[in-house]
Amino acid sequence: MLIRKSGRLTESDVTPVEIYRRRREFMKSGLMLAGAAVGAMLLPKHATGKLKLDEVTPGPFSSNEETTPRKDIISYNNFYEFGVDKSDPARHAHAMQTDPWSLRIQGEAETTGTFTLEDILKGRQLEERIYRMRCVEGWSMVIPWIGFPLADLVKRFQPTSKAKYLRFETLYDPEQMPGQRRNVLDWPYVEGLRMDEAMHPLTMLAVGLYGDVLPNQNGAPIRLVVPWKYGFKSIKSIVSIDFTATQPVTSWMRAGPAEYGFYSNVNPQVPHPRWSQKRERRIGELRKRKTLMFNGYAEQVASLYTGMDLVKNF
């Protein structure tokens, strides 16, 4: 497995948290120009398209920590479909077409088929949730996501009693995703959740961040967010959701089974074979901080794993 680390980003020209917290006032007065400070290449292509983020309400479970500046969130990404360097997605993802977009729902469910993004979002109340997100490589962010609970979608398609897991798949299109032309992973990217993890109210499908639609490099137009797990579990640019009876073999499990397990819960007591997970560095900060069990969401999710050996089931 190849992992390359880019240099630390500069912190000039970022969106101050004070501006973000007053964003509705700025939007009303016409003073908030999304992405103006970072250039057109970082803007989502469909920002003025069909997808609208109207009437977003505050969601539950939000962190009260200071959010990571938008500049860093959209410039420092893991999205190997566009390259292995942290800056590659912002350089290359703008060419990906995200409108129109469809999701294929299949497997052990009463309702299956192919649905447009508009179908998926119809009737959904969008929420803003500020979640801590932890990367296995030792860095973290606090991101204001916009989306809806994954449980809402699961209920809509009525999984049968045979459905024990959800298998997710990312778009496979090497013409638009130049990183897929390299054998870094076995494409397309695949991830999975146990059904109770998928139904947990913390788990969400995100379509926006920082008050705007998702930039392509952050997983547009729809991605998974599972805040108590390492970031690679939160699969981006989803085109397929499969209700299965058996545990999926995920991309990172296939690439490095001794390093990346199915659960991938943030557990500082289980080190990665090549580095410790006990401390992390929040993007924009110099000092490292202690890594919290389940990324700080233990009170909400620890009961999902009662009786499990979390070293064996890593």
C-alpha positions as CSV (number, residue, x, y, z in Angstrom):
1,M,0.0,0.0,0.0
2,L,1.3,3.4,-1.0
3,I,0.6,6.4,1.3
4,R,2.4,9.6,0.7
5,K,2.1,12.6,2.9
6,S,2.1,16.2,1.6
7,G,3.6,19.2,3.5
8,R,1.6,21.2,6.0
9,L,-0.8,23.7,4.5
10,T,-0.5,27.4,5.0
11,E,-3.2,28.9,7.1
12,S,-3.5,32.3,5.3
13,D,-6.7,33.3,3.6
14,V,-9.0,31.0,5.5
15,T,-12.6,31.5,6.5
16,P,-12.5,32.6,10.2
17,V,-14.8,30.7,12.5
18,E,-16.5,34.0,13.4
19,I,-17.6,34.5,9.8
20,Y,-18.9,30.9,9.6
21,R,-21.0,31.3,12.8
22,R,-22.6,34.5,11.4
23,R,-23.0,32.9,7.9
24,R,-26.7,33.4,7.7
25,E,-26.4,37.1,8.3
26,F,-23.8,37.3,5.5
27,M,-25.9,35.2,3.1
28,K,-28.9,37.5,3.6
29,S,-26.9,40.6,3.0
30,G,-25.2,39.1,-0.1
31,L,-21.7,39.4,1.4
32,M,-20.8,35.7,1.5
33,L,-19.3,34.6,-1.9
34,A,-18.7,30.9,-1.6
35,G,-15.1,29.9,-2.4
36,A,-14.0,33.3,-3.5
37,A,-10.8,33.1,-1.5
38,V,-9.7,29.7,-2.9
39,G,-10.3,30.0,-6.7
40,A,-12.8,28.5,-9.1
41,M,-11.0,25.1,-9.2
42,L,-12.1,24.4,-5.6
43,L,-15.8,25.2,-6.2
44,P,-18.3,22.4,-6.7
45,K,-19.4,22.3,-10.4
46,H,-23.1,21.9,-9.5
47,A,-23.2,24.7,-6.9
48,T,-25.8,26.6,-8.9
49,G,-27.4,23.4,-10.3
50,K,-30.4,21.4,-9.2
51,L,-29.3,20.6,-5.7
52,K,-30.5,23.3,-3.2
53,L,-29.8,23.4,0.5
54,D,-32.9,25.2,1.6
55,E,-34.2,25.2,5.2
56,V,-31.3,23.4,6.8
57,T,-32.0,22.9,10.5
58,P,-29.4,22.3,13.3
59,G,-28.9,18.6,13.9
60,P,-28.4,16.6,17.0
61,F,-25.0,15.4,18.4
62,S,-23.1,18.4,17.0
63,S,-19.7,19.1,18.6
64,N,-19.2,22.5,20.2
65,E,-15.5,22.6,19.2
66,E,-14.2,25.2,16.8
67,T,-14.7,24.1,13.2
68,T,-11.8,23.6,10.9
69,P,-11.5,26.4,8.4
70,R,-13.3,25.7,5.1
71,K,-10.0,26.4,3.2
72,D,-8.4,23.4,4.9
73,I,-11.4,21.1,4.6
74,I,-11.6,21.5,0.8
75,S,-7.8,21.6,0.2
76,Y,-6.5,18.7,2.4
77,N,-8.3,15.5,1.4
78,N,-7.9,11.7,1.1
79,F,-9.7,10.7,-2.1
80,Y,-7.4,8.3,-3.9
81,E,-9.6,8.3,-7.0
82,F,-7.9,11.6,-7.7
83,G,-4.4,10.9,-6.4
84,V,-2.6,9.9,-3.2
85,D,-1.3,13.4,-2.2
86,K,-3.6,15.4,0.0
87,S,-3.7,18.2,-2.5
88,D,-4.5,16.0,-5.5
89,P,-8.3,15.9,-5.1
90,A,-8.7,19.7,-5.1
91,R,-6.5,19.9,-8.2
92,H,-8.3,17.1,-10.2
93,A,-11.9,16.6,-8.8
94,H,-13.4,19.7,-10.4
95,A,-13.7,17.9,-13.7
96,M,-16.0,15.2,-12.3
97,Q,-19.6,15.6,-13.4
98,T,-22.1,15.2,-10.5
99,D,-25.3,16.3,-12.2
100,P,-27.2,14.2,-13.1
101,W,-26.4,11.5,-10.4
102,S,-28.1,8.2,-9.6
103,L,-27.8,5.6,-6.9
104,R,-28.4,2.0,-7.4
105,I,-30.2,0.3,-4.5
106,Q,-30.1,-3.5,-4.6
107,G,-30.0,-6.7,-2.6
108,E,-32.1,-7.8,0.4
109,A,-34.7,-5.1,0.4
110,E,-38.4,-4.8,-0.6
111,T,-37.7,-1.8,-2.8
112,T,-34.8,-1.8,-5.2
113,G,-33.8,0.0,-8.4
114,T,-32.0,3.0,-9.7
115,F,-32.9,6.4,-8.3
116,T,-31.8,9.9,-9.1
117,L,-30.3,12.1,-6.4
118,E,-33.5,14.1,-6.5
119,D,-35.5,10.9,-5.7
120,I,-33.2,10.2,-2.8
121,L,-33.5,13.7,-1.3
122,K,-37.2,14.2,-2.0
123,G,-39.0,14.9,1.3
124,R,-35.7,14.7,3.4
125,Q,-35.2,17.4,6.1
126,L,-31.6,18.4,5.8
127,E,-29.6,19.0,9.0
128,E,-26.3,20.6,9.8
129,R,-24.2,18.5,12.1
130,I,-20.7,19.5,13.3
131,Y,-18.7,16.3,13.6
132,R,-15.2,15.5,14.6
133,M,-13.5,13.4,11.9
134,R,-10.4,11.4,12.5
135,C,-8.0,10.1,9.9
136,V,-6.0,6.9,10.5
137,E,-2.8,8.8,9.6
138,G,-2.9,11.0,12.7
139,W,-4.8,14.1,11.7
140,S,-8.3,15.3,12.3
141,M,-10.9,18.0,11.5
142,V,-14.1,19.4,12.8
143,I,-16.5,19.7,9.9
144,P,-20.0,21.2,9.7
145,W,-21.8,18.6,7.4
146,I,-25.2,19.0,5.9
147,G,-27.2,15.9,5.3
148,F,-29.8,13.5,6.7
149,P,-29.7,10.3,8.8
150,L,-28.8,7.1,6.8
151,A,-31.5,5.4,8.8
152,D,-34.1,7.5,6.9
153,L,-32.9,6.0,3.6
154,V,-32.7,2.5,5.0
155,K,-36.3,2.6,6.2
156,R,-37.5,3.9,2.9
157,F,-36.2,0.8,1.0
158,Q,-37.4,-1.7,3.6
159,P,-34.6,-4.2,4.1
160,T,-35.7,-7.8,4.7
161,S,-34.7,-9.9,7.7
162,K,-31.8,-11.3,5.6
163,A,-30.1,-7.8,5.4
164,K,-27.4,-7.7,8.0
165,Y,-24.9,-5.3,6.3
166,L,-24.8,-2.4,3.9
167,R,-22.2,-2.4,1.1
168,F,-21.4,1.0,-0.5
169,E,-19.6,1.6,-3.8
170,T,-18.0,4.8,-5.2
171,L,-18.2,5.9,-8.8
172,Y,-15.7,4.1,-11.1
173,D,-14.8,6.3,-14.0
174,P,-11.0,6.5,-14.8
175,E,-11.6,9.2,-17.4
176,Q,-12.9,11.5,-14.7
177,M,-11.0,10.1,-11.8
178,P,-7.3,9.9,-12.8
179,G,-6.2,8.1,-9.6
180,Q,-8.2,5.0,-10.7
181,R,-5.7,4.6,-13.6
182,R,-3.2,3.5,-11.0
183,N,-3.3,0.2,-9.1
184,V,-3.2,1.9,-5.7
185,L,-6.4,0.1,-4.7
186,D,-8.7,-2.6,-6.2
187,W,-11.3,-0.2,-7.9
188,P,-14.1,0.6,-7.4
189,Y,-13.8,1.7,-3.8
190,V,-16.0,-0.4,-1.5
191,E,-17.0,0.2,2.1
192,G,-19.6,-1.4,4.5
193,L,-21.4,-1.1,7.7
194,R,-23.2,-3.5,10.0
195,M,-27.0,-2.8,9.9
196,D,-27.1,-1.5,13.5
197,E,-24.2,0.9,12.7
198,A,-26.1,2.1,9.6
199,M,-29.2,2.7,11.6
200,H,-27.5,4.6,14.4
201,P,-28.7,8.2,14.5
202,L,-25.1,9.5,14.3
203,T,-24.6,8.0,10.9
204,M,-25.5,10.3,8.1
205,L,-25.5,10.8,4.3
206,A,-24.0,14.2,3.6
207,V,-24.7,16.4,0.6
208,G,-23.1,19.7,1.8
209,L,-20.7,21.3,4.2
210,Y,-20.1,24.9,5.5
211,G,-23.5,26.0,4.3
212,D,-23.0,24.9,0.6
213,V,-23.2,21.8,-1.5
214,L,-20.3,19.4,-1.2
215,P,-17.2,20.2,-3.3
216,N,-16.3,17.4,-5.5
217,Q,-13.1,16.7,-3.6
218,N,-15.1,16.1,-0.4
219,G,-17.3,13.4,-2.0
220,A,-19.9,15.2,-4.0
221,P,-22.7,14.8,-4.6
222,I,-23.5,12.4,-1.7
223,R,-21.2,10.6,0.8
224,L,-21.3,8.7,4.0
225,V,-20.3,10.2,7.4
226,V,-19.6,7.9,10.3
227,P,-17.9,10.1,12.9
228,W,-16.8,7.5,15.4
229,K,-14.8,5.6,12.7
230,Y,-11.6,6.5,10.8
231,G,-12.3,8.7,7.8
232,F,-11.8,6.1,5.1
233,K,-15.0,4.4,6.3
234,S,-17.0,7.5,5.2
235,I,-17.1,6.5,1.5
236,K,-17.4,9.4,-1.0
237,S,-19.4,9.9,-4.3
238,I,-21.7,6.9,-3.7
239,V,-23.3,5.2,-6.7
240,S,-24.5,1.9,-5.2
241,I,-25.9,0.7,-1.9
242,D,-26.4,-3.0,-1.5
243,F,-28.3,-4.7,1.4
244,T,-26.4,-7.9,2.0
245,A,-26.6,-11.0,4.3
246,T,-22.8,-11.3,4.5
247,Q,-20.1,-8.9,5.7
248,P,-18.6,-7.0,2.7
249,V,-14.9,-7.1,1.9
250,T,-14.0,-3.5,1.8
251,S,-11.3,-1.9,-0.3
252,W,-8.8,-1.3,2.5
253,M,-9.4,-4.7,4.0
254,R,-8.5,-6.2,0.6
255,A,-5.4,-3.9,0.3
256,G,-4.1,-4.4,3.8
257,P,-6.0,-6.9,5.9
258,A,-3.5,-6.7,8.8
259,E,-3.8,-3.0,8.9
260,Y,-7.4,-2.1,8.1
261,G,-10.2,-4.1,9.6
262,F,-13.9,-4.0,8.8
263,Y,-14.9,-2.0,11.9
264,S,-12.2,0.6,11.8
265,N,-13.5,2.3,15.0
266,V,-11.3,5.0,16.4
267,N,-9.6,3.1,19.3
268,P,-6.3,4.6,20.6
269,Q,-5.5,1.4,22.3
270,V,-5.1,-0.5,19.0
271,P,-2.1,1.0,17.1
272,H,-1.8,0.8,13.4
273,P,1.1,-1.6,12.6
274,R,3.3,1.4,11.4
275,W,2.3,4.2,13.9
276,S,0.5,4.9,17.1
277,Q,-3.1,6.1,17.2
278,K,-2.9,7.5,20.8
279,R,-2.5,11.1,19.7
280,E,-3.8,13.2,16.8
281,R,-3.2,16.7,15.3
282,R,-6.2,18.8,14.5
283,I,-5.6,20.5,11.1
284,G,-4.7,24.2,11.9
285,E,-3.1,23.4,15.2
286,L,0.5,22.8,16.1
287,R,0.1,20.6,19.2
288,K,-1.2,17.1,19.2
289,R,-4.0,16.1,21.4
290,K,-5.1,12.8,23.0
291,T,-7.2,10.5,20.8
292,L,-10.5,9.7,22.3
293,M,-12.2,6.3,22.3
294,F,-14.7,6.2,19.4
295,N,-13.4,9.6,18.5
296,G,-15.2,11.1,21.5
297,Y,-18.6,9.4,20.7
298,A,-18.3,6.5,23.2
299,E,-21.4,7.6,25.1
300,Q,-23.5,7.2,22.0
301,V,-22.0,4.2,20.3
302,A,-20.1,2.0,22.7
303,S,-23.2,-0.2,23.3
304,L,-23.0,-1.3,19.7
305,Y,-19.9,-3.3,20.5
306,T,-20.8,-4.7,23.9
307,G,-19.0,-8.1,24.4
308,M,-16.8,-7.7,21.3
309,D,-13.1,-8.0,21.4
310,L,-12.2,-4.6,19.9
311,V,-8.6,-5.7,19.4
312,K,-9.5,-8.7,17.3
313,N,-12.4,-6.8,15.7
314,F,-10.4,-3.8,14.7
